Amino acid sequence: MTLYMYPRDTREPSTSNCYDQCAKQWPPLLTDASGKIDFKGTELDAKLFGTTTRKEGTKQITFNGWPLYYWQNDKKVGDTLGQGVGDIWWVMTPSGGTITAPVTVAL
């Protein structure tokens, strides 16, 4: 599934600012119960991944310092319906940057 960053978070130190209603619409990407991050099947640089502790104590996965989120309306792999929502939610690039242009759909 597509992962997004939220510029109202902070990168250094990695801190999430998406809670309550925000986190219902934008569920955070959390580690498993052991706190591990599974890198199998990805070509992304494992050194860019980390975690931040959310205020309820769960560990949220970060990429290049940014906490990562899913969008509630993305239903299948490849969906990017959250791109540009509110002009503040952006897809992360494989190098750790952000894509801030709107998604274009070919007709």
N, C-alpha and C positions, 0 to 999 in steps of 0.2 A: 504494500500500500504506500501511497505517496505520503511523505513526511514534510511538515511545515515548521517554519520558525515564526516567532512573534516578536517584533522589534520593541515591544514594551517590556520584554524580559531584559536581563542584562547578560552580557557575554563574559565579562571579567569582573567579578567572579560570576560563574554561571548561576543564575537565579531565575526561577519561574515566577511570573506575576499573573498567571492564568489559573484562577480558582473559581469555585462555585459555578455560576451559570456559564462562564467562559469555559471551564473544564468539562462541562457537559457537552458543549458544542464542539470543543477541541480537546478530546481525550489525550492526556499526555502519554508518550511512549515510555513505559516503565520497564525496569529490569525484571527478571524472573525472581522467584523467592530467594534464590541463592545470591542475587545481586550481580549475576553474570550477564554479559552482553554477548549474543551469538553472532559471530561474524561470518559463519559459513555461507557460501554462495554469493558473496558480495565482492566487488572489486574496489570497494572503498578503502581508504587508508585507515587501518585500525587505530593509528595514533591520533586521529581526529575525534575519536569517540571518547566519551567520559560520562560522568553522572553528576547530578546535583540532587540534594535532598530537599524534597518538597516539605511544606510546613506540617503535613500530617505524618511525615516520616518515611514515605515511600521514596524510592530512588528513580529519578527520571533520567533517561538517556539524553546526552547532549552530543552535538556534532559541531566541531570547531568552536566549542564553547556555548553554542545556542541550545537551549532545551527544545526537544522535538515533540511534535503533536500530530495526531491524525485529525481529519475533518469528518464530522458526523455524516455528511452527505456523500462522501466517497464510498461507494459500495463494492467496487471491484478493482483489481489490480490495474493500474494505469489511469484511473480517474484522477483528475486534478481540479475538481470543482471548487476547492478551497482557495485556489490561487487568486490573490488579489482581493479576497473578501474584505470589505471595509477599508481597502487600500492599506492594509497592515499585515496580512498573512501571506507569507511567501514560501515557495518551494525552495529547498536547499539544492545546491549543485554538488556533484561528486567531489569537487575540490574544496568544499566548505563555504562557498559564497551563497548568494541568494539570487533568485530570478525575480525581478521586480516588474517585468513586463506582463501584460495580460496574456492569458492563453488564447491562441487563435485556433479556430476550428475550421478545417477545410470542408466545404460543402460539395 
